């Protein structure tokens, strides 16, 4: 909220005498509050650093803090006097209640008792409340009734930030401002509507909150049903809050409730191991359901709703699929579709069939794209900016009204109650899965949808297929695990499933991020190995932004190798990686690394001794991340002779071999000079000690070396690691396989 207010300030939308007053239990004063606020502020509007600093300074002068208890009316009375002293007695008041649900009503009563919500005492007083708006129909109605005795409906703004997103707002303009769409926006022309929400992160520090609600309450009941209502509603008489809400309410009341037969839920692997989540949690992190809107316009058209966390990509979009022509001159022609992308990178794409230039009459689908950032030069406002400005203006058009809130709960409550009665733990799906590859149970029929939505697989009635390992996993394609494309028939002496091929670079990055996240939340003494370089660095940064909240007290980190330069040198892997992993949890991470103040030889010996002591402590060497150079080196092992063949009982056991712990075998080695810089690397016995190894390789430029490693593993250091370690895999976005699983698994 604070960054949104700052951007409104930068654009001149806030009055000169505005003030921001924080109220909470924390013992802060104005200056310490301003320091916290300053850490959240960035500006898109003043490109010059001096202008940015000036804008931040002016904004911070208007920020104040008042300590108090949420449930004490006297504390709010002193807050009111403080506000009057800052702004005068006749100022409008925006009360933003970003507080825990369990103190919500008591806080609201305290605000009313203190007179802060009294509309007769000031020009206006508006109250913004965030979800959750209850847990089901009964609790939501009770909350609405209780709030109605405290605040008037006209001063209550139930905020759903998705309604502030530009692409969602544009639905009204798209539908009711274009003559060509109205005749085809109905059941006669549209075969299905798909509304998809996916995130590439898990609960990330919100597990305690999320476990009380789940993805249906957290996303479907509000964000996605609001999108459904805007797609399916009739044209309102006027664009006023009451008329828009009335039409949305009619659609939601005509929507059949969710049913078990048309719904599948899942839970990502590792969810029940996250802090704050019970080991027997039934909370769903993925849902796919089909709804029907029983109005003349939409009767019989399936609205397929999908939402999930810990998937391969961050995406929200609406897809309308048009019916096929009754008679087609072009067999096999693709369906026309209209795709509305909400995030990331708002866009509208209309897919039409077009002749391929040339001598033959060949037809192919072509997308007509409108990208907001390209079409409109102005910076798109963030959702909260638009919504907060509407509150200041008194415009409730983009806020959830009482009647549509009740109607939305009626759609999901029957299914939620049935789930809670049965108390079945949902089947698991791998973190980082492709949303289009997850098998769903719909009307008793199980199938695996490809990206076009066509049925590609039919399988067991459980909704998820059981793999040979006994874990539930997404279904395979009807052609098996082996994707088509270059290298698909590659034969390798390595055997087993050694390639995990992802469809895109983004999916590969999401997969590795998920693997790291799973390792971080394990409640055990363990060692993790991280590779340096630009390829994994982006993943470490994204994981830092997601703040997984790991207990780093139980984790030791090793870097696979490092340049022998001071930590503040920009070439240092440690200097680059340490600030990122410091944000993965608490306390500060413990990283074993070569001391750059020593000679490379001595630094390697000291590091090896530290690793030996770590091996004696009983910590398990769990997950290692490695890269592969274009010559087949890994870590900083450039010579295949540095990777000797070890006895099988010394490989992948999670422990350093006893003879190595005793100092008989080097555990770190000076790796010589490369590109003018000395290097120190972990030795092969350490790399091979980890239970799981992931060689992370992106980009077509690495295809030749990967194929060479698979065909002749003995010739390269990376290949010699792979040939010895049964749990080592290459994860890549290159279409290349030896029979291993797709990245969606």
C-alpha positions, 0 to 999 in steps of 0.5 A, spaced: 500 500 500 505 504 501 509 504 495 502 505 491 501 511 495 508 514 493 507 513 486 500 517 487 504 522 490 509 522 485 504 523 479 500 529 483 494 525 485 494 526 492 492 533 496 498 537 498 496 536 506 495 529 505 499 525 511 500 517 512 499 515 519 501 508 521 498 505 527 500 498 530 502 495 536 510 495 534 514 500 539 516 505 533 517 513 533 516 517 526 523 516 524 524 509 525 517 508 521 520 512 516 526 508 515 522 502 514 517 506 509 523 508 505 526 501 504 519 499 500 520 505 496 522 505 488 520 510 483 518 509 476 517 516 474 523 520 476 529 517 472 534 521 475 537 519 482 537 526 485 529 527 483 528 520 486 531 522 492 527 528 492 521 525 491 522 520 497 524 525 502 518 529 500 514 523 501 517 521 508 516 528 511 508 526 510 509 519 514 508 518 521 507 513 526 502 512 532 503 506 537 497 503 540 492 496 541 487 494 535 482 493 540 482 499 545 478 505 543 482 510 547 488 508 543 484 510 537 482 517 540 489 519 541 490 517 534 484 521 532 487 527 536 494 526 533 491 526 526 487 533 527 494 536 529 497 534 523 491 535 518 486 540 521 479 538 524 475 537 517 480 532 513 477 526 510 480 520 512 482 513 509 482 507 514 486 502 511 485 495 515 491 491 513 490 487 520 489 479 522 482 477 521 482 475 528 482 482 531 478 485 525 471 486 528 474 488 535 478 493 531 472 496 527 468 497 533 474 501 536 474 505 530 467 507 531 467 508 538 473 513 537 469 517 532 474 515 526 469 512 522 463 517 523 461 521 517 458 526 520 464 529 524 468 530 517 467 530 510 468 523 509 471 517 512 472 511 508 474 504 510 478 499 506 478 492 508 482 486 505 480 479 504 479 474 507 471 476 507 469 470 511 471 462 510 464 460 507 457 463 506 455 463 513 461 466 516 461 471 510 454 473 512 455 474 519 461 478 518 457 483 513 452 483 518 457 485 523 460 490 519 454 493 517 452 495 524 459 499 524 460 502 518 455 504 512 455 500 506 457 506 502 463 507 506 466 500 506 471 498 500 472 491 500 478 491 496 480 485 491 487 488 487 485 484 481 480 488 480 485 494 479 489 490 474 488 494 467 487 488 463 481 486 468 478 493 468 479 493 460 474 487 460 468 492 460 471 497 455 473 490 451 466 487 451 461 494 451 465 498 447 466 494 441 460 492 436 464 486 433 464 482 439 457 483 442 454 478 436 459 473 438 459 473 445 455 468 447 453 460 447 452 460 440 459 462 438 463 461 444 465 453 446 468 454 452 471 460 457 478 458 461 480 462 467 487 460 469 491 463 475 498 460 476 504 462 481 511 459 480 512 460 488 509 456 494 506 460 500 513 463 501 512 465 509 505 465 509 504 458 510 500 459 517 495 464 513 494 460 507 493 453 511 487 456 514 484 458 507 487 454 501 487 456 494 479 456 493 478 461 498 484 465 497 484 466 489 477 462 486 472 465 491 474 472 489 479 474 484 477 468 479 469 469 480 470 476 479 473 475 472 468 470 471 462 475 472 466 480 468 466 476 462 459 473 463 455 479 465 450 483 461 451 490 459 449 495 465 445 500 464 450 505 466 457 504 469 456 506 476 458 501 482 451 499 483 449 497 476 455 494 475 455 490 482 447 488 480 449 485 473 455 481 476 451 479 482 446 476 477 451 472 473 454 469 480 447 467 482 446 464 476 452 460 476 452 452 479 456 451 485 462 447 485 461 439 485 466 434 487 465 431 480 467 437 476 473 439 481 480 436 482 485 439 488 492 437 489 497 439 494 505 441 492 510 436 494 513 439 500 507 443 502 506 439 509 513 440 511 513 448 511 513 451 518 506 452 520 503 447 516 500 441 520 503 434 517 496 432 516 493 438 512 488 437 507 489 444 504 489 445 497 494 449 493 491 447 486 484 446 484 481 445 477 474 446 476 468 447 471 462 451 472 456 453 468 452 459 468 445 458 467 443 464 463 440 465 456 447 467 454 451 462 457 447 456 458 451 449 457 458 453 456 463 450 460 467 455 464 474 452 466 477 455 472 484 453 474 488 456 480 495 453 483 501 455 487 508 452 486 507 451 478 512 452 472 510 460 471 507 466 474 501 467 469 493 469 469 489 469 463 482 468 460 481 464 454 475 464 450 475 459 445 470 459 439 466 454 436 469 450 429 465 452 423 459 448 421 463 446 414 470 447 414 474 448 407 480 447 411 480 440 415 484 440 421 484 448 422 485 451 429 480 454 433 479 461 433 481 464 440 481 470 444 486 471 450 486 476 455 493 476 459 492 479 466 499 478 468 505 478 466 505 483 461 498 485 459 496 483 452 490 481 448 491 476 442 486 474 437 488 468 434 485 467 426 487 462 421 491 465 415 494 462 409 501 461 409 504 465 403 506 460 397 504 456 392 499 452 396 493 453 400 496 452 407 492 455 413 496 456 419 493 460 426 496 467 427 496 471 433 494 479 432 497 481 438 496 488 442 501 489 448 499 494 453 507 496 454 508 497 446 501 500 444 501 505 450 507 509 452 504 511 459 507 507 464 501 502 467 499 504 474 499 498 479 493 495 481 493 498 488 495 505 485 488 505 481 484 502 487 487 507 492 485 513 488 478 510 487 477 510 494 480 517 495 475 519 489 469 515 492 468 511 486 466 504 488 466 501 481 472 496 482 470 494 489 466 488 491 459 489 493 455 486 499 450 482 494 456 479 489 460 477 495 454 473 498 453 470 491 460 468 490 461 464 496 454 460 494 458 458 488 464 455 492 461 453 499 458 447 498 464 443 495 468 446 501 464 443 506 464 437 503 472 437 503 472 438 510 467 433 512 471 428 508 478 430 510 482 427 505 489 429 503 489 432 496 494 428 492 501 431 491 504 434 484 511 436 483 513 443 485 514 447 478 509 443 474 506 445 468 499 447 469 497 444 462 500 437 464 497 436 471 491 431 470 484 433 472 478 429 474 472 432 471 465 429 470 468 422 472 473 422 466 481 423 467 485 426 462 491 430 461 490 437 457 496 439 453 497 447 451 491 447 446 486 444 451 485 438 447 485 431 451 491 428 450 491 422 455 486 418 459 488 414 465 486 412 472 480 415 476 484 418 481 486 424 478 493 423 478 497 418 475 502 414 480 509 413 478 514 407 479 516 411 485 509 411 488 509 418 488 503 421 485 505 425 478 502 429 472 500 424 467 505 423 461 503 424 454 500 418 450 507 418 446 511 416 452 516 420 456 520 422 450 519 429 447 520 430 439 525 434 436 533 434 436 536 429 440 530 425 442 533 419 440 540 420 443 543 413 445 547 414 451 551 409 455 549 412 462 542 409 462 537 411 467 533 418 466 539 422 466 536 428 462 530 433 465 528 437 459 523 443 460 519 446 455 522 453 456 528 457 460 523 460 465 520 453 466 527 450 468 528 456 472 522 455 476 524 447 477 530 449 480 527 454 484 522 449 487 528 444 488 532 449 492 526 451 496 524 443 497 531 442 500 531 449 504 525 447 508 527 440 510 528 440 518 535 436 518 542 438 519 544 438 511 549 441 506 547 444 500 552 446 494 551 452 490 554 453 483 556 460 481 555 464 475 550 468 471 545 462 470 543 460 477 544 467 480 537 469 477 534 463 481 538 465 487 535 472 487 528 470 485 528 465 491 531 471 495 525 475 493 520 470 495 523 469 502 522 462 503 523 463 511 528 457 512 531 455 518 538 456 516 541 454 523 541 447 520 544 448 513 551 449 511 552 452 504 558 450 500 560 453 493 562 448 488 568 453 486 570 460 486 575 465 483 581 466 488 579 474 489 577 478 495 569 478 497 568 485 495 571 483 488 565 483 483 568 476 480 567 473 487 562 468 487 561 468 494 560 476 494 555 475 489 551 469 492 552 471 500 547 477 500 542 473 496 542 467 500 542 471 507 535 473 505 533 465 504 531 465 512 535 466 519 540 466 522 545 468 517 547 463 513 554 459 514 558 458 508 564 454 507 569 457 502 576 458 500 580 464 504 582 469 499 587 472 504 591 465 503 595 462 497 590 458 493 594 451 495 593 453 503 586 456 502 584 449 498 587 445 504 584 449 510 577 449 506 578 441 505 579 440 513 573 444 514 569 440 510 572 434 513 570 436 520 563 438 517 563 430 514 564 428 521 559 432 524 553 427 521 550 433 517 547 430 510 550 432 504 543 433 500 543 437 494 548 439 489 547 444 484 553 444 478 554 448 471 557 445 465 562 449 461 562 449 453 568 444 454 565 439 459 568 442 465 564 442 472 566 446 478 573 448 476 575 441 474 577 442 467 581 435 467 578 429 467 583 426 471 581 430 477 575 426 477 577 419 479 572 413 479 570 411 486 567 405 489 560 405 488 559 405 496 562 412 496 557 415 491 551 419 493 551 417 500 550 423 503 557 423 507 564 424 505 568 417 505 572 416 511 578 416 508 577 423 505 575 425 512 581 423 515 585 427 510 588 421 505 584 424 499 584 432 498 577 435 498 578 442 495 584 443 490 587 449 487 584 449 480 590 454 476 589 460 472 583 461 468 581 468 464 587 471 468 584 469 475 586 463 480 581 458 482 579 454 488 574 448 487 571 442 491 574 436 489 570 430 486 569 426 492 565 432 495 561 433 489 560 425 489 558 425 496 551 429 495 545 425 495 542 428 489 546 432 483 543 437 478 547 440 472 543 446 470 544 447 463 541 453 459 541 455 452 542 452 445 549 453 445 550 448 450 547 442 446 553 440 443 557 439 449 551 435 452 550 431 447 558 429 447 557 428 455 551 423 454 555 419 448 562 419 451 561 421 459 568 418 460 572 424 456 569 430 460 569 432 468 562 433 468 561 426 464 565 422 469 561 425 475 554 423 471 557 416 470 558 415 477 552 418 480 546 414 480 542 420 482 545 426 478 541 429 472 542 434 467 536 439 467 536 443 461 531 447 456 534 444 450 529 439 447 534 433 448 532 426 452 535 419 453 528 417 456 528 421 462 522 425 465 519 432 462 520 438 466 513 438 468 515 432 472 
